[in-house]
């Protein structure tokens, strides 16, 4: 880890410790009615994380069919979940918009107006997010739930131990529901109906140009280096796709470009 990374990690640990000292909460059992007001938080902007969130949303709606189920997410995820059948309302957060309505200063105040019965921090099971812990702690929910991390466990009313890396990502996230009343659960992933982008957007132009082609998208999906496959692995996938009669297209984010 570079010196800057070590310094950031050091500051992050101390911020968590300060939070734990001044804003810790007492543990409590989870009591959730079928018509509860529930907030699920996942504020990073990566598509894969939002898709992996949907089994939690579908399971909560099965378990509490009359609940108000809201999701706090980055504005870039709106198109993906805008019409999801399990979601009652989308709330937005952008940590870069410091002084705006969707920024870290004002969002907790707007969330508190909804008087949520339960807030679920659906962050990465293995690494706590200081941003999400902050939002979960100060959203005003009477009960809060998150994964059990040494840095953040005192900031939730109830925590769940993260299960091993060998377990599918869906099941790791669904483990959060194990401490909630009820048994209904589904591993089904789903998104709402997605509207076509505006005509001036490059992705719309690409889709129209390839509307008659049969193609497959290969998503690198590895912002963190340890989560990426070797370049030859992606090349092998592309060859398999081409051999099946489809045209392979590789999609990736800025950090995956190299």
Backbone bond lengths (Angstrom), bond angles and torsions (degrees), N, CA, C in turn:
res aa  C-N    CA-C-N  psi(-1)  N-CA   C-N-CA  omega(-1)  CA-C   N-CA-C  phi
1 X - - - 1.466 - - 1.527 108.83 -
2 X 1.337 117.51 133.41 1.449 122.23 179.46 1.524 109.79 -68.71
3 X 1.365 115.62 163.55 1.463 120.38 -177.36 1.521 111.75 -59.48
4 X 1.350 116.97 -37.66 1.464 119.36 178.59 1.526 110.51 -64.20
5 X 1.340 116.19 -42.32 1.459 120.33 179.22 1.518 111.64 -63.47
6 X 1.337 116.67 -40.27 1.467 120.02 178.61 1.524 110.94 -65.13
7 X 1.332 116.16 -39.65 1.466 120.02 179.11 1.523 110.70 -65.20
8 X 1.342 117.15 -42.74 1.466 120.66 178.70 1.523 110.98 -63.03
9 X 1.334 116.41 -41.64 1.468 120.23 179.03 1.530 110.63 -64.24
10 X 1.340 116.45 -39.41 1.465 121.49 178.01 1.531 110.46 -62.26
11 X 1.335 116.89 -47.96 1.468 121.06 179.99 1.530 110.88 -63.13
12 X 1.320 115.73 -39.22 1.467 120.60 -179.57 1.521 110.55 -63.28
13 X 1.323 117.54 -44.11 1.473 121.06 179.11 1.525 110.88 -61.46
14 X 1.326 116.45 -40.90 1.461 119.17 -178.94 1.522 111.62 -70.74
15 X 1.311 117.77 -35.25 1.463 120.17 175.90 1.527 110.56 -63.36
16 X 1.334 115.86 -41.58 1.465 119.21 176.63 1.532 110.61 -61.78
17 X 1.322 117.42 -41.47 1.462 120.51 -179.42 1.523 111.15 -65.04
18 X 1.322 116.60 -40.88 1.459 120.10 178.15 1.531 110.16 -64.01
19 X 1.330 116.13 -44.62 1.465 120.49 176.93 1.518 110.66 -57.59
20 X 1.326 116.25 -45.06 1.471 120.60 -176.09 1.517 111.92 -65.08
21 X 1.325 117.03 -32.26 1.458 120.70 179.95 1.530 111.08 -73.13
22 X 1.320 116.88 -45.54 1.461 120.60 -171.17 1.532 114.17 -94.05
23 X 1.331 117.65 -21.91 1.458 119.28 -172.40 1.526 112.95 -127.40
24 X 1.328 118.16 21.46 1.460 120.48 179.83 1.519 110.00 -67.10
25 X 1.328 115.54 156.19 1.465 121.68 179.09 1.525 108.67 -126.85
26 X 1.324 115.27 159.47 1.455 119.88 178.10 1.526 110.31 -83.34
27 X 1.319 118.14 140.18 1.474 120.32 177.21 1.522 111.24 -62.37
28 X 1.318 115.73 148.29 1.465 120.44 176.02 1.524 109.39 -150.31
29 X 1.317 116.47 154.60 1.465 121.06 175.69 1.523 109.31 -71.77
30 X 1.330 115.89 147.73 1.454 120.96 -178.37 1.532 110.44 -84.23
31 X 1.325 117.03 124.28 1.460 123.39 175.90 1.525 107.79 -121.23
32 X 1.331 116.31 113.24 1.462 120.68 -174.80 1.520 109.23 -129.30
33 X 1.330 116.76 120.70 1.457 122.23 177.64 1.527 110.29 -83.99
34 X 1.321 116.89 162.71 1.469 120.39 -178.46 1.518 112.66 -65.68
35 X 1.353 116.94 -21.30 1.464 120.09 179.51 1.537 111.39 -109.37
36 X 1.319 116.67 29.23 1.462 121.62 -176.76 1.531 111.56 -67.07
37 X 1.326 114.89 158.05 1.459 121.70 173.44 1.523 107.02 -100.59
38 X 1.326 115.37 112.40 1.467 121.67 -171.35 1.524 109.86 -117.97
39 X 1.330 115.72 136.54 1.461 122.08 174.86 1.521 108.89 -118.43
40 X 1.333 116.96 126.22 1.464 122.66 174.78 1.525 107.89 -109.06
41 X 1.329 116.68 129.60 1.459 120.95 -175.05 1.521 110.67 -110.99
42 X 1.334 115.45 126.52 1.476 122.22 171.21 1.520 106.44 -153.80
43 X 1.336 117.81 95.59 1.458 120.74 -165.44 1.530 114.72 -103.30
44 X 1.337 118.02 3.19 1.462 115.93 174.31 1.529 109.18 -78.48
45 X 1.316 117.06 164.06 1.464 120.54 -170.34 1.512 113.75 -101.97
46 X 1.331 118.42 12.25 1.463 120.31 -177.66 1.533 110.93 -82.29
47 X 1.325 115.11 131.78 1.462 122.22 -174.62 1.526 111.27 -60.60
48 X 1.325 116.81 -44.44 1.461 120.35 -176.90 1.512 112.75 -58.35
49 X 1.331 116.85 -40.95 1.466 119.94 -179.59 1.521 111.61 -65.84
50 X 1.319 117.19 -34.67 1.467 119.57 177.73 1.527 111.14 -70.26
51 X 1.321 117.12 -38.43 1.467 119.84 178.51 1.528 110.50 -65.87
52 X 1.343 116.58 -40.49 1.462 119.95 177.14 1.528 112.06 -68.97
53 X 1.314 117.15 -15.60 1.459 120.73 176.65 1.527 111.86 -76.24
54 X 1.332 117.36 -25.86 1.468 119.92 -171.10 1.535 114.68 -64.42
55 X 1.338 121.71 -31.26 1.470 118.20 174.10 1.536 112.82 -61.37
56 X 1.329 117.28 -33.93 1.465 119.98 175.30 1.517 110.15 -64.20
57 X 1.330 116.69 -44.58 1.466 120.86 -179.41 1.529 110.56 -63.52
58 X 1.328 116.45 -46.45 1.465 120.09 179.93 1.534 111.19 -62.99
59 X 1.330 116.39 -38.76 1.465 120.01 -179.46 1.523 111.41 -68.76
60 X 1.319 116.76 -40.83 1.464 120.09 178.32 1.524 110.94 -62.44
61 X 1.327 116.79 -39.24 1.459 119.42 -178.88 1.522 110.88 -70.88
62 X 1.326 117.07 -33.75 1.465 119.88 174.79 1.529 110.74 -65.90
63 X 1.312 115.60 -40.85 1.457 120.65 -175.70 1.530 112.26 -76.11
64 X 1.323 115.82 -36.34 1.474 121.18 -178.31 1.527 108.94 -128.53
65 X 1.318 117.54 76.53 1.474 121.82 -169.45 1.527 114.71 -63.68
66 X 1.319 118.14 -24.74 1.468 120.61 -178.72 1.527 111.93 -99.78
67 X 1.322 116.75 12.13 1.455 120.47 -176.91 1.534 111.67 -75.18
68 X 1.328 114.57 155.83 1.463 120.56 166.54 1.511 106.15 -93.40
69 X 1.318 116.99 113.48 1.462 121.96 -174.59 1.526 109.27 -112.29
70 X 1.315 116.27 105.84 1.466 122.32 179.32 1.519 109.94 -105.82
71 X 1.318 115.75 154.13 1.464 121.41 179.02 1.522 108.79 -127.30
72 X 1.326 116.24 130.83 1.460 121.78 173.06 1.522 107.91 -99.02
73 X 1.324 117.21 121.16 1.449 121.95 -175.07 1.517 110.48 -146.91
74 X 1.312 115.81 171.75 1.469 121.30 175.97 1.525 108.59 -73.61
75 X 1.338 118.59 144.53 1.469 120.18 -179.25 1.531 114.24 -54.18
76 X 1.334 117.99 -26.67 1.461 119.96 -179.79 1.522 112.65 -67.69
77 X 1.327 117.67 -17.31 1.454 120.60 179.28 1.508 114.18 -90.10
78 X 1.334 116.95 0.91 1.467 119.65 -175.35 1.528 112.42 -60.05
79 X 1.330 117.04 -45.44 1.465 119.97 -176.46 1.523 111.81 -60.65
80 X 1.323 116.48 -30.73 1.467 120.56 -176.99 1.526 112.47 -74.71
81 X 1.331 117.56 -36.35 1.464 120.59 -172.89 1.528 113.39 -116.02
82 X 1.312 117.86 3.93 1.472 121.04 -174.08 1.522 112.30 -55.11
83 X 1.336 117.44 -40.69 1.463 120.85 -175.66 1.528 112.46 -110.32
84 X 1.328 116.86 23.45 1.462 118.98 -179.95 1.527 109.70 -66.49
85 X 1.332 118.97 129.52 1.476 121.40 -173.27 1.522 114.92 -65.96
86 X 1.322 118.20 -21.87 1.467 119.67 -178.31 1.523 112.65 -84.66
87 X 1.319 117.52 -16.96 1.466 121.90 -171.50 1.521 111.00 -92.17
88 X 1.324 115.39 132.60 1.468 120.87 176.49 1.523 111.10 -84.54
89 X 1.321 116.85 -43.15 1.465 120.53 -178.41 1.522 109.56 -155.94
90 X 1.326 115.37 149.25 1.459 122.06 174.64 1.518 108.92 -102.51
91 X 1.324 115.31 134.23 1.456 122.50 172.11 1.531 107.00 -114.59
92 X 1.328 117.20 148.28 1.459 119.38 -171.70 1.521 112.20 -120.16
93 X 1.338 113.46 147.68 1.467 120.75 178.61 1.520 109.46 -144.30
94 X 1.327 115.46 133.13 1.464 121.97 176.05 1.522 106.99 -138.23
95 X 1.333 116.71 110.06 1.466 119.53 -174.35 1.522 112.96 -66.68
96 X 1.333 116.86 -17.07 1.472 119.24 178.10 1.520 111.92 -80.48
97 X 1.324 117.09 -19.20 1.474 121.36 -179.03 1.518 109.47 -89.18
98 X 1.322 116.51 64.79 1.461 122.41 -168.09 1.526 113.50 -54.15
99 X 1.328 117.88 -48.03 1.466 121.49 -173.88 1.516 113.07 -101.31
100 X 1.309 117.85 9.59 1.457 120.85 -179.75 1.534 110.84 -97.99
101 X 1.318 114.58 173.27 1.462 120.52 -175.23 1.525 111.99 -60.00
102 X 1.344 117.13 -34.86 1.465 120.99 -177.69 1.524 112.49 -92.50
103 X 1.323 118.14 10.82 1.452 121.45 -177.58 1.517 113.88 -88.75
104 X 1.330 117.28 174.10 1.474 121.65 -174.04 1.522 114.79 -67.40
105 X 1.315 118.17 -19.68 1.462 119.84 -179.96 1.523 111.37 -77.65
106 X 1.332 117.11 -43.34 1.461 120.40 -171.05 1.531 114.68 -96.35
107 X 1.334 118.08 -27.35 1.465 120.34 -175.16 1.531 113.02 -55.48
108 X 1.349 120.07 -46.17 1.479 117.98 179.31 1.522 113.61 -56.80
109 X 1.335 117.27 -36.41 1.462 119.80 179.96 1.527 111.65 -66.66
110 X 1.332 116.58 -40.93 1.463 119.91 178.25 1.525 111.08 -67.28
111 X 1.330 116.92 -38.13 1.463 120.32 179.79 1.524 111.31 -66.14
112 X 1.312 117.06 -37.91 1.467 120.84 -177.71 1.527 111.99 -61.60
113 X 1.318 116.84 -25.84 1.463 120.45 179.53 1.524 112.41 -64.63
114 X 1.332 116.77 -22.51 1.465 120.70 -176.53 1.528 113.11 -85.15
115 X 1.318 117.97 -11.89 1.469 122.10 175.99 1.535 111.34 51.53
116 X 1.312 115.84 58.54 1.467 120.59 -178.70 1.534 111.00 -67.88
117 X 1.339 114.64 142.49 1.463 120.90 175.42 1.529 111.50 -80.99
118 X 1.328 116.15 -27.02 1.462 120.71 -176.67 1.524 109.54 -150.65
119 X 1.329 115.83 134.16 1.465 121.89 172.57 1.521 108.36 -121.06
120 X 1.329 116.83 128.72 1.463 122.38 -177.83 1.519 109.05 -114.05
121 X 1.328 116.19 118.30 1.457 121.87 176.11 1.521 107.90 -85.27
122 X 1.338 116.30 101.28 1.472 121.58 -176.83 1.520 110.88 -95.21
123 X 1.326 116.07 49.48 1.460 120.47 -178.22 1.528 110.60 -79.20
124 X 1.322 115.18 -175.65 1.459 121.17 176.28 1.531 109.09 -57.01
125 X 1.341 118.79 127.49 1.472 120.23 -176.72 1.525 114.04 -61.32
126 X 1.340 117.75 -24.44 1.465 119.80 -173.23 1.515 113.75 -102.68
127 X 1.324 118.45 -11.40 1.467 120.05 -176.84 1.528 109.80 -143.92
128 X 1.329 117.81 116.90 1.471 119.61 -177.70 1.521 111.56 -69.68
129 X 1.308 115.48 147.91 1.458 122.46 176.25 1.521 108.35 -103.89
130 X 1.319 116.73 119.62 1.460 120.18 179.82 1.526 110.40 -61.16
131 X 1.326 116.91 -37.15 1.460 120.87 178.97 1.523 110.98 -61.88
132 X 1.330 116.03 -47.30 1.469 119.37 -178.16 1.526 111.86 -69.79
133 X 1.321 117.05 -36.48 1.463 119.84 176.47 1.527 109.73 -61.89
134 X 1.321 116.48 -43.92 1.466 121.48 178.10 1.525 111.30 -59.11
135 X 1.327 116.76 -47.10 1.469 120.61 -178.55 1.519 111.66 -67.54
136 X 1.328 117.16 -40.50 1.464 120.96 179.20 1.527 110.55 -65.01
137 X 1.325 115.40 -43.01 1.468 119.63 -177.45 1.529 112.11 -66.30
138 X 1.327 118.06 -35.34 1.464 120.49 -172.22 1.527 113.99 -109.85
139 X 1.343 117.60 14.01 1.467 119.34 178.83 1.528 111.79 -79.79
140 X 1.327 116.97 -8.57 1.457 120.58 176.44 1.512 115.60 88.61
141 X 1.332 117.96 5.62 1.467 120.36 179.82 1.529 110.65 -66.97
142 X 1.321 116.52 143.34 1.463 120.07 -179.89 1.526 112.30 -74.00
143 X 1.351 116.86 -19.17 1.459 121.77 176.47 1.525 108.32 -137.67
144 X 1.334 116.32 138.60 1.465 120.68 178.44 1.516 110.09 -128.81
145 X 1.316 115.35 147.09 1.464 121.75 -173.84 1.521 109.26 -139.10
146 X 1.334 116.60 136.55 1.456 120.81 177.69 1.517 110.79 -159.57
147 X 1.337 115.65 177.67 1.459 120.01 178.04 1.527 110.38 -75.33
148 X 1.321 114.61 152.15 1.459 121.31 -176.00 1.529 110.18 -84.22
149 X 1.327 115.88 100.99 1.455 122.35 174.30 1.525 108.27 -118.02
150 X 1.306 116.70 145.89 1.462 120.19 -178.95 1.522 111.65 -58.73
151 X 1.332 117.11 -33.67 1.457 120.81 -175.82 1.534 113.01 -76.62
152 X 1.345 117.13 -25.45 1.467 119.11 -169.26 1.530 114.93 -126.92
153 X 1.327 118.88 -1.13 1.472 119.57 -171.39 1.527 112.96 -62.15
154 X 1.327 118.39 -26.40 1.468 120.44 -179.30 1.526 112.82 -80.60
155 X 1.327 116.99 -0.23 1.463 120.50 -176.07 1.528 112.28 -103.52
156 X 1.334 117.31 1.54 1.462 122.57 175.55 1.526 109.08 -118.41
157 X 1.323 115.66 153.16 1.460 119.34 173.82 1.528 111.93 -73.01
158 X 1.331 115.91 -27.06 1.469 120.81 179.99 1.519 108.72 -147.97
159 X 1.317 116.12 138.72 1.471 120.26 177.95 1.523 110.24 -124.59
160 X 1.325 114.34 158.54 1.462 122.48 178.56 1.526 108.03 -126.32
161 X 1.315 116.15 132.34 1.451 120.81 178.81 1.521 110.16 -68.20
162 X 1.330 116.87 128.33 1.464 120.31 177.36 1.524 109.63 -68.50
163 X 1.334 116.48 137.19 1.459 120.23 179.83 1.518 110.32 -91.71
164 X 1.330 116.84 167.29 1.450 123.39 -166.72 1.520 116.70 -60.93
165 X 1.338 114.69 162.59 1.462 121.87 -178.87 1.522 112.79 -65.17
166 X 1.331 117.92 -21.50 1.460 120.97 -177.35 1.527 112.20 -76.07
167 X 1.332 117.34 -11.21 1.468 122.21 -179.28 1.526 109.16 -86.97
168 X 1.322 116.86 144.79 1.461 121.14 -179.45 1.527 110.39 -58.01
169 X 1.325 115.53 144.54 1.462 121.64 -177.53 1.533 111.99 -56.18
170 X 1.318 117.56 -36.23 1.468 120.79 178.61 1.526 110.36 -60.91
171 X 1.326 116.57 -47.07 1.459 120.61 -177.49 1.527 111.97 -69.15
172 X 1.327 116.66 -32.11 1.461 119.76 177.22 1.524 110.08 -62.94
173 X 1.311 116.62 -40.11 1.464 120.23 -178.47 1.537 111.08 -76.99
174 X 1.335 116.22 -36.85 1.463 119.25 178.68 1.525 112.24 -65.13
175 X 1.325 117.17 -18.51 1.467 120.20 178.54 1.525 111.32 -59.14
176 X 1.328 117.47 -23.84 1.460 120.45 177.72 1.528 112.08 -57.89
177 X 1.326 116.51 -30.97 1.465 120.41 -175.64 1.521 112.88 -81.19
178 X 1.320 117.28 -5.88 1.476 120.21 -174.36 1.523 112.44 -66.01
179 X 1.328 118.54 -20.31 1.468 120.33 -178.13 1.533 111.55 -100.82
180 X 1.319 117.00 4.76 1.462 120.55 179.79 1.522 110.27 -97.28
181 X 1.327 118.12 150.90 1.471 120.77 178.61 1.527 111.38 -60.90
182 X 1.320 116.39 145.52 1.458 121.70 178.67 1.513 112.26 99.33
183 X 1.334 114.88 165.07 1.469 120.53 -177.10 1.523 114.04 -122.85
184 X 1.331 118.04 -13.80 1.470 120.29 -176.24 1.515 110.45 -59.06
185 X 1.334 114.97 134.46 1.463 120.22 -177.78 1.518 108.90 -159.59
186 X 1.330 116.63 145.01 1.459 121.01 176.04 1.521 109.61 -141.81
187 X 1.321 115.70 145.91 1.463 121.00 176.85 1.526 110.86 -93.82
188 X 1.314 116.81 5.05 1.459 120.85 -175.60 1.524 111.52 -66.81
189 X 1.333 115.56 128.37 1.457 121.77 173.23 1.523 108.56 -96.53
190 X 1.322 117.35 144.40 1.455 120.14 -178.66 1.515 108.79 -158.69
191 X 1.323 115.35 156.08 1.456 121.03 172.85 1.526 107.39 -133.49
192 X 1.303 116.57 162.62 1.448 119.71 177.48 1.519 111.00 -76.50
193 X 1.328 116.19 173.87 1.459 119.84 175.46 1.525 108.68 -64.17
194 X 1.325 116.42 134.91 1.470 121.61 -175.04 1.522 109.83 -108.56
195 X 1.309 115.65 128.66 1.460 120.45 179.00 1.524 110.18 -79.93
196 X 1.320 116.22 150.22 1.462 120.62 177.32 1.531 109.65 -66.31
197 X 1.341 117.45 142.03 1.468 120.00 177.53 1.527 111.08 -64.54
198 X 1.334 116.65 163.37 1.462 121.26 176.79 1.524 110.65 -59.78
199 X 1.335 115.94 153.39 1.459 120.91 -174.46 1.524 113.55 -61.65
200 X 1.338 117.04 -25.68 1.468 119.11 -177.79 1.520 112.64 -85.06
201 X 1.337 117.91 -1.53 1.463 120.77 179.87 1.533 110.39 -83.78
202 X 1.332 117.48 135.77 1.472 120.70 -179.17 1.520 113.73 -55.00
203 X 1.345 117.61 -36.82 1.460 119.34 -178.18 1.526 110.73 -66.25
204 X 1.335 117.59 -35.62 1.467 121.23 176.73 1.522 109.74 -64.97
205 X 1.312 116.89 -42.79 1.463 120.88 179.25 1.526 110.94 -63.91
206 X 1.348 116.23 -39.00 1.462 119.25 179.07 1.520 110.55 -66.49
207 X 1.333 117.60 -42.95 1.457 121.12 -179.60 1.533 111.36 -62.50
208 X 1.318 116.20 -41.55 1.470 119.58 179.53 1.517 111.12 -67.25
209 X 1.335 116.44 -38.40 1.465 120.24 -179.58 1.524 111.32 -67.50
210 X 1.341 116.60 -27.16 1.467 120.38 -177.94 1.527 112.51 -110.80
211 X 1.323 116.74 22.05 1.463 120.33 -174.22 1.522 113.16 -64.06
212 X 1.331 117.40 -26.60 1.459 119.98 -178.60 1.530 112.62 -99.20
213 X 1.300 115.76 -2.01 1.467 119.47 -178.56 1.526 110.56 -89.17
214 X 1.308 115.70 153.79 1.458 121.72 173.13 1.522 107.11 -103.90
215 X 1.321 115.24 110.69 1.451 119.19 -173.54 1.531 110.80 -135.26
216 X 1.322 114.62 166.08 1.464 121.61 177.25 1.521 108.28 -133.15
217 X 1.328 115.93 140.92 1.450 121.42 177.93 1.526 109.97 -98.14
218 X 1.309 116.09 130.76 1.460 122.16 175.55 1.521 107.21 -110.29
219 X 1.325 116.30 111.41 1.463 121.37 -176.46 1.519 109.79 -94.56
220 X 1.336 115.96 120.54 1.463 119.99 178.94 1.524 109.65 -59.06
221 X 1.323 116.67 -46.44 1.468 121.85 171.71 1.499 115.03 54.65
222 X 1.322 117.86 39.20 1.459 119.92 179.87 1.510 112.33 -138.63
223 X 1.327 117.19 76.79 1.465 120.34 176.91 1.525 110.08 -59.08
224 X 1.347 116.33 -40.44 1.455 121.01 177.45 1.527 109.09 -88.17
225 X 1.315 116.24 134.42 1.466 120.66 -173.48 1.520 112.36 -58.29
226 X 1.350 116.70 -37.55 1.464 119.41 -177.45 1.517 112.69 -68.76
227 X 1.340 117.64 -12.34 1.460 120.69 179.58 1.525 112.30 -95.61
228 X 1.328 117.56 -3.29 1.456 120.30 -178.14 1.525 111.02 -91.15
229 X 1.316 115.00 149.09 1.456 120.57 172.29 1.525 109.42 -84.54
230 X 1.313 115.93 167.90 1.462 120.02 175.23 1.525 109.69 -67.07
231 X 1.328 116.70 152.40 1.467 121.11 -178.73 1.520 111.31 -56.42
232 X 1.316 117.64 -36.65 1.461 121.38 -179.79 1.526 111.41 -64.52
233 X 1.339 117.36 -30.93 1.459 120.64 177.96 1.521 111.04 -64.24
234 X 1.338 116.94 -42.67 1.457 120.05 177.82 1.527 110.49 -67.35
235 X 1.334 116.16 -37.39 1.461 120.00 177.52 1.525 110.72 -63.67
236 X 1.337 116.44 -38.70 1.459 120.50 178.04 1.527 110.80 -64.22
237 X 1.334 116.36 -41.42 1.467 119.73 176.84 1.528 110.40 -60.84
238 X 1.324 116.07 -43.54 1.465 120.11 -179.12 1.520 111.26 -61.76
239 X 1.331 116.78 -39.48 1.468 120.25 178.50 1.525 110.86 -65.45
240 X 1.330 116.75 -40.18 1.464 120.25 178.36 1.530 110.95 -64.56
241 X 1.330 116.30 -41.10 1.459 120.50 178.81 1.523 110.38 -63.25
242 X 1.335 115.98 -45.03 1.469 119.95 -179.38 1.527 110.72 -64.55
243 X 1.331 116.65 -38.44 1.466 120.10 179.76 1.524 111.79 -64.86
244 X 1.327 117.36 -24.36 1.466 120.95 179.45 1.523 112.67 -85.77
245 X 1.336 115.91 0.80 1.462 119.27 176.99 1.514 114.99 97.02
246 X 1.338 117.39 5.51 1.461 121.59 178.71 1.526 110.48 -104.93
247 X 1.322 115.80 156.98 1.460 121.14 176.77 1.527 108.41 -95.81
248 X 1.347 118.31 119.40 1.465 120.00 -177.78 1.533 111.79 -80.81
249 X 1.327 115.87 138.76 1.465 122.17 172.83 1.522 107.66 -128.87
250 X 1.321 115.98 128.50 1.456 121.79 -179.54 1.528 109.09 -93.47
251 X 1.343 117.39 127.78 1.460 121.33 177.55 1.525 108.81 -118.57
252 X 1.334 116.03 144.82 1.462 120.67 -173.91 1.520 109.47 -160.96
253 X 1.326 115.34 166.40 1.449 121.83 178.10 1.513 111.54 -99.13
254 X 1.336 116.86 177.45 1.477 120.89 -176.89 1.515 113.74 -57.67
255 X 1.339 117.66 -38.60 1.456 120.29 -177.29 1.520 112.83 -76.70
256 X 1.328 116.80 -11.98 1.465 121.24 -177.84 1.521 111.66 -100.59
257 X 1.344 116.94 0.29 1.458 120.74 -171.94 1.525 111.98 -60.84
258 X 1.318 116.76 -41.94 1.471 120.10 -176.20 1.520 112.30 -70.73
